[in-house]
Amino acid sequence: MTDKRGGRRRDRHGRGLRGPLAPSWVPMARSRGERFDDLVLDAVERLRPQWGKQLAAVEFAVEEVPPARELGDGPGHVDAIPFGRAEAAHGRRPAAVVIYRRPLEARARDRDTLGALIHDTVVEQVASLLGLSPETVDPGYDEGA
């Protein structure tokens, strides 16, 4: 049934979803993807005080899953599913760090673990991009693991 006034769907008693479940300013109102994006931005911001100049031209992005070309295939292939990738600048294309949401969420047991995994992944990808060790990029790297 549709309500003739607003076009919203309601149940047979005229009840149903009348508005948002939570105000937009509370954490519950944000989608899982938006909360993940926030954790990635937090990890990048933690690196900016020391590496801001080097990261100024780097784009950070989130993708749901790694592309098929990054996944191993066939029997005996033991490569783990990647959590992210770093791409060096090429021509007009800037350097980029891409973080994969689904593999990280599947690995994390709670929000704190997810935040630590995301931070470690960002550090690893930035280190790869800069040609440094993760411990050089962040001396606290992998402490929570």
Secondary structure, 3 states (H helix, E strand, C coil): CECCCCCCECCCCCCCCCCCCCCCCCHHHCCHHHHHHHHHHHHHHHHHHHHHHHHCCCEEEEECCCCHHHCCCCCCCCCCCCCEEEECCECCECCEEEEEHHHHHHHCCCHHHHHHHHHHHHHHHHHHHHCCCHHHHCCCCCCCC
